[in-house]
Amino acid sequence: MPSRTLEARVRHHRPRIAVIELHGEINGFAEAALNDAYAKATDQQVETILLNFADVDYINSNGIALIVGLLAKARASHTRLLASGLSEHYIEIFTITRLADFMTIFPDEASAIQSDNASSAKESQDDGGDGR
């Protein structure tokens, strides 16, 4: 079966959340697509970036290294990085490589966005805001 080149599409979900939809394989050839999508996602000063892996067929060790690179960028800019749509196999890989220690993994995009909205509302209340 031929490999599918990675396509990464960015959607902004409300002003503070960007979703990067990943389609295909994440390997060494995916670097430009991932970095371009990350740059587009951060154009609007987002607080959270969600990597949606629902349509990812394969991630190799080079792909894991690229995801680690995105995590480093996100941490440096104090941006939350979330993941959704990973298969059980890749959840295990993210756990073994300790990526799961630094990004929360959700079963699907809707639960990730709902959780992020709830945590942002709580942070706003903790800071004296009204939670909106």
Secondary structure, 3 states (H helix, E strand, C coil): CCCCCCEEEEEEECCCEEEEEEEEEECHHHHHHHHHHHHHHHHHCCCEEEEEEEEEEEECHHHHHHHHHHHHHHHHCCCEEEEECCCHHHHHHHHHCCHHHCCEEECCHHHHHHHHHHHHHHHHHHCCCCCC
